[in-house]
Amino acid sequence: MSHDEGRPRALVTGASSGIGYELARQFAGHGFDLVVNAEDTGIDDAARELRKLGASVEAVRADLTAEDGVELLYARATADGRPLEAVAINAGVGAGGPFTETDLAGDLRVVDLNVRSSVHLAKLCVRDMAARRRGRVLFTSSIAATQPGPFEATYAASKAFLLSFSEALREELKDSGVTVTALMPGPTDTGFFGRAGMEDTRVGSGKKDDPARVAEQAYEALMNGKDHVVAGSVKNRAMAGAAKVMPEKAKAQAHRRMAEPGSGDD
């Protein structure tokens, strides 16, 4: 399937479902060709659906918690010499429960995927973009980045890392032609809470935002070169605003009420 070489190309990680899939749909719907990544076989189904929107789509199955997975993805995404105009560094996982009881491997997987792979992929993409003096980078952070996250401690910390990292890169790159945007969704209707073992929590069992709407707001913010976007409901924006003035201890207590195992039964 040959496509116009003039079409821009975007790379989206964690694109087999949820916000990542919807981000890929936004790019495809706005004339981008795609390289999409996930570690599961669902990425092939996602790619088939995305091609129906008229995009050329390459699916790359790779586990980004491994360094060679990140290297493989980047090599495949740039193999034909076409530059990446945009990258959505979106792949992420959570681990819910008391830190004393959660599985160490699960906690380290959160760090390896959400933090380490994001830094690694950003290093490869941003160097290229800065050299070309054009490009757009989106990091999927979270409103969890604005507060300590008891009972998902590694996850909230990883999202705080991504928010800080994206804001720092943005300042470094401000005269380079490369923009950096942090996406900060609230609870969204994806498989996240099930995978994180958080379905019995208040946040996991409560009302959630539509991932398609979150992705639409993210795409718009990215194309407008905004520094961040609090996506989803008005409640999320209120929470992000309140987080600027609340003490950390109060935020931690509020998060506990949302994320403590069994809180969904209240």
HUMO-V903840 format. One record per pair of residues at least 6 apart in sequence whose ideal C-beta (glycine too) atoms are under 8 Angstrom apart, sorted by the first residue. I is the first residue (numbers start at 1). J is the second residue. D is the distance in whole Angstrom. If there is no record, write none. Layout:
I|J|D / I|J|D
This chain:
1|51|8 / 1|56|6 / 3|33|6 / 3|55|8 / 3|56|4 / 5|82|7 / 7|31|6 / 7|32|7 / 7|33|5 / 7|56|7 / 8|31|7 / 8|32|5 / 8|33|7 / 8|85|4 / 8|86|7 / 9|32|6 / 9|33|5 / 9|34|7 / 9|35|7 / 9|77|8 / 9|82|5 / 9|83|7 / 9|84|6 / 9|85|6 / 9|86|8 / 10|24|8 / 10|27|4 / 10|32|4 / 10|33|8 / 10|34|6 / 10|35|8 / 10|84|7 / 10|85|6 / 10|86|4 / 10|87|7 / 10|88|7 / 11|34|8 / 11|35|5 / 11|36|8 / 11|37|7 / 11|73|8 / 11|77|5 / 11|84|5 / 11|86|7 / 11|87|5 / 11|88|7 / 11|125|7 / 12|20|6 / 12|23|5 / 12|24|5 / 12|27|7 / 12|34|7 / 12|35|8 / 12|36|5 / 12|37|7 / 12|87|8 / 12|88|4 / 12|90|6 / 13|20|7 / 13|37|5 / 13|38|7 / 13|64|6 / 13|73|7 / 13|88|7 / 13|89|6 / 13|90|5 / 13|91|4 / 13|117|8 / 13|121|7 / 14|20|4 / 14|37|7 / 14|38|6 / 14|90|4 / 14|91|3 / 14|92|6 / 14|140|8 / 15|21|6 / 15|23|7 / 15|24|5 / 15|36|4 / 15|37|6 / 15|38|6 / 15|43|6 / 15|46|6 / 15|90|7 / 16|36|8 / 16|38|4 / 16|40|6 / 16|42|4 / 16|43|4 / 16|45|7 / 16|46|5 / 17|38|8 / 17|42|6 / 17|46|7 / 17|190|7 / 17|191|6 / 18|188|7 / 18|190|3 / 18|191|6 / 18|192|7 / 18|211|5 / 19|90|6 / 19|140|6 / 19|183|8 / 19|185|7 / 19|188|6 / 19|190|6 / 19|211|5 / 19|214|6 / 19|215|6 / 19|218|8 / 20|36|8 / 20|38|7 / 20|88|7 / 20|90|4 / 20|91|7 / 20|140|8 / 21|46|5 / 21|211|8 / 22|211|5 / 22|212|5 / 22|214|7 / 22|215|3 / 22|216|8 / 23|88|5 / 23|90|6 / 23|138|7 / 23|215|5 / 23|218|6 / 23|219|7 / 24|34|6 / 24|36|5 / 24|46|7 / 24|50|6 / 24|57|8 / 24|88|8 / 25|50|7 / 25|53|7 / 25|212|7 / 25|215|7 / 26|215|5 / 26|216|6 / 26|218|7 / 26|219|4 / 27|34|6 / 27|55|7 / 27|86|7 / 27|88|8 / 27|219|7 / 28|34|6 / 28|50|5 / 28|53|4 / 28|54|7 / 28|55|4 / 28|57|7 / 29|53|6 / 30|219|7 / 30|223|8 / 32|55|6 / 32|85|7 / 32|86|7 / 33|55|5 / 33|56|4 / 33|57|7 / 34|47|8 / 34|50|6 / 34|55|5 / 34|56|7 / 34|57|5 / 34|58|7 / 35|57|8 / 35|58|5 / 35|60|6 / 35|73|8 / 35|76|7 / 35|77|4 / 35|84|8 / 36|43|6 / 36|46|6 / 36|47|6 / 36|50|7 / 36|57|6 / 36|58|7 / 36|59|5 / 36|60|7 / 37|43|7 / 37|59|8 / 37|60|5 / 37|61|8 / 37|62|6 / 37|64|7 / 37|73|5 / 37|91|7 / 38|46|7 / 38|61|7 / 38|91|7 / 39|61|6 / 39|62|7 / 39|63|4 / 39|64|7 / 39|69|8 / 40|61|8 / 41|61|7 / 43|59|5 / 43|60|8 / 43|61|6 / 44|59|5 / 44|61|8 / 46|59|7 / 47|57|5 / 47|58|7 / 47|59|4 / 50|57|5 / 51|57|5 / 58|76|7 / 58|77|8 / 60|72|7 / 60|73|5 / 60|76|5 / 60|77|7 / 62|69|4 / 62|70|8 / 62|72|5 / 62|73|5 / 63|69|5 / 64|70|5 / 64|73|7 / 64|91|6 / 64|113|6 / 64|117|4 / 64|121|7 / 65|109|6 / 65|112|4 / 65|113|5 / 65|116|8 / 65|117|6 / 67|120|7 / 69|117|8 / 70|117|5 / 70|120|5 / 70|121|5 / 70|124|7 / 71|124|8 / 73|121|7 / 74|121|7 / 74|124|5 / 74|125|7 / 77|84|6 / 78|84|7 / 78|128|7 / 83|128|7 / 83|129|8 / 83|132|6 / 83|135|8 / 84|125|6 / 84|128|7 / 84|129|7 / 84|135|7 / 85|134|7 / 85|135|6 / 85|136|7 / 86|135|7 / 86|136|4 / 86|137|7 / 86|138|7 / 86|222|7 / 87|121|7 / 87|122|8 / 87|125|5 / 87|135|8 / 87|136|8 / 87|137|6 / 87|138|7 / 88|138|4 / 88|140|7 / 88|218|8 / 88|222|8 / 89|118|5 / 89|121|6 / 89|122|6 / 89|137|7 / 89|138|7 / 89|139|5 / 89|140|7 / 90|138|7 / 90|140|4 / 90|183|8 / 91|113|6 / 91|114|8 / 91|117|7 / 92|110|8 / 92|113|6 / 92|114|5 / 92|140|6 / 92|158|7 / 92|159|8 / 93|109|6 / 93|110|6 / 93|113|5 / 93|114|7 / 93|155|8 / 93|192|8 / 93|195|6 / 93|196|7 / 94|110|7 / 94|152|6 / 94|155|4 / 94|192|6 / 94|193|8 / 94|195|7 / 94|196|3 / 94|198|7 / 95|102|5 / 95|103|7 / 95|106|4 / 95|107|5 / 95|109|7 / 95|110|5 / 95|152|7 / 95|154|6 / 95|155|6 / 95|196|6 / 95|197|8 / 96|102|8 / 96|151|6 / 96|152|5 / 96|155|8 / 96|193|8 / 96|196|4 / 96|197|5 / 96|198|4 / 96|201|7 / 96|204|8 / 96|259|7 / 96|261|7 / 97|151|6 / 97|152|8 / 97|197|6 / 97|261|6 / 98|151|6 / 98|261|7 / 99|107|7 / 99|153|5 / 99|154|8 / 102|154|8 / 107|154|5 / 110|154|4 / 110|155|6 / 110|158|6 / 111|154|6 / 111|158|6 / 114|155|7 / 114|158|4 / 114|159|7 / 114|161|8 / 114|162|7 / 115|158|5 / 115|161|5 / 115|162|7 / 118|139|7 / 118|162|6 / 118|165|7 / 119|165|7 / 122|137|7 / 122|139|8 / 122|165|8 / 122|169|7 / 125|135|7 / 125|137|7 / 126|135|7 / 126|137|6 / 126|169|7 / 126|173|7 / 126|178|7 / 128|135|8 / 129|135|3 / 129|137|7 / 129|176|8 / 129|177|8 / 129|178|5 / 130|173|6 / 130|176|5 / 130|177|8 / 130|178|6 / 132|177|8 / 133|176|6 / 133|177|4 / 133|178|7 / 134|177|5 / 134|178|7 / 135|177|7 / 135|178|5 / 135|179|8 / 136|178|7 / 136|179|5 / 136|181|7 / 136|222|5 / 136|223|7 / 136|225|8 / 137|166|8 / 137|169|7 / 137|178|7 / 137|179|7 / 137|180|5 / 137|181|7 / 138|181|5 / 138|182|8 / 138|183|6 / 138|218|6 / 138|222|5 / 139|162|5 / 139|163|8 / 139|165|7 / 139|166|4 / 139|180|7 / 139|181|7 / 139|182|5 / 139|183|7 / 140|162|7 / 140|183|5 / 140|185|7 / 140|218|8 / 141|159|5 / 141|160|8 / 141|162|4 / 141|163|4 / 141|166|7 / 141|182|5 / 141|183|6 / 141|184|5 / 141|228|8 / 142|156|8 / 142|159|4 / 142|184|6 / 142|185|6 / 142|186|8 / 143|184|5 / 143|185|7 / 143|186|5 / 143|230|6 / 143|236|5 / 143|239|6 / 143|240|5 / 143|243|8 / 144|152|7 / 144|155|7 / 144|156|4 / 144|159|5 / 144|160|8 / 144|255|8 / 145|156|7 / 145|159|4 / 145|160|4 / 145|162|7 / 145|163|4 / 145|182|8 / 145|184|6 / 146|160|8 / 146|163|8 / 146|184|8 / 146|239|8 / 146|240|6 / 146|243|4 / 146|244|8 / 146|251|7 / 147|156|7 / 147|243|5 / 147|246|8 / 147|248|8 / 147|251|4 / 147|252|7 / 147|254|7 / 147|255|5 / 148|156|6 / 148|248|6 / 148|251|6 / 148|252|4 / 148|255|6 / 149|155|6 / 149|156|2 / 149|157|7 / 149|252|8 / 149|255|5 / 149|259|7 / 150|252|6 / 150|255|6 / 150|256|4 / 150|259|6 / 150|260|7 / 151|201|7 / 151|255|8 / 151|256|7 / 151|259|4 / 151|260|5 / 151|261|7 / 152|196|7 / 152|198|7 / 152|259|5 / 155|196|7 / 156|255|7 / 162|182|7 / 163|182|5 / 163|184|7 / 163|228|7 / 166|180|5 / 166|181|7 / 166|182|4 / 166|227|8 / 166|228|7 / 167|180|8 / 167|182|7 / 167|227|7 / 167|228|8 / 169|180|5 / 170|179|7 / 170|180|4 / 170|181|8 / 170|227|6 / 173|179|8 / 173|180|6 / 179|222|7 / 179|225|4 / 180|227|7 / 181|218|8 / 181|221|5 / 181|222|5 / 181|225|7 / 181|226|6 / 181|227|7 / 181|228|6 / 181|229|7 / 182|227|7 / 182|228|4 / 182|229|8 / 183|214|8 / 183|218|4 / 183|221|7 / 183|228|7 / 183|229|6 / 183|231|6 / 184|228|6 / 184|229|7 / 184|230|5 / 184|231|7 / 184|236|8 / 184|240|6 / 185|209|7 / 185|214|5 / 185|218|8 / 185|230|8 / 185|231|5 / 185|232|5 / 185|236|7 / 186|208|8 / 186|209|6 / 186|230|8 / 186|231|8 / 186|232|5 / 186|233|6 / 186|235|7 / 186|236|4 / 186|239|7 / 187|193|8 / 187|203|5 / 187|204|8 / 187|206|7 / 187|207|8 / 187|208|5 / 187|209|7 / 187|232|8 / 188|208|5 / 188|209|5 / 188|210|8 / 188|211|5 / 188|214|6 / 188|232|6 / 189|208|4 / 189|209|7 / 189|210|6 / 189|211|6 / 190|211|6 / 193|199|5 / 193|201|7 / 193|203|7 / 193|204|4 / 196|204|8 / 198|204|4 / 198|259|7 / 198|261|8 / 199|205|6 / 199|264|7 / 200|261|6 / 200|262|6 / 200|263|8 / 200|264|5 / 200|265|7 / 201|258|7 / 201|259|5 / 201|260|7 / 201|261|6 / 201|262|8 / 201|263|5 / 201|264|5 / 202|257|7 / 202|258|5 / 202|259|7 / 202|260|8 / 202|263|4 / 202|264|5 / 202|266|7 / 203|258|4 / 203|259|6 / 203|263|8 / 204|264|6 / 205|264|4 / 206|264|8 / 209|231|7 / 209|232|3 / 209|233|6 / 209|236|7 / 213|231|7 / 213|232|7 / 214|231|4 / 214|232|5 / 217|229|6 / 217|231|4 / 217|232|8 / 218|229|6 / 218|231|6 / 220|229|8 / 221|228|7 / 221|229|4 / 221|231|8 / 230|236|5 / 230|237|5 / 230|240|5 / 243|251|6 / 246|254|8 / 257|263|6
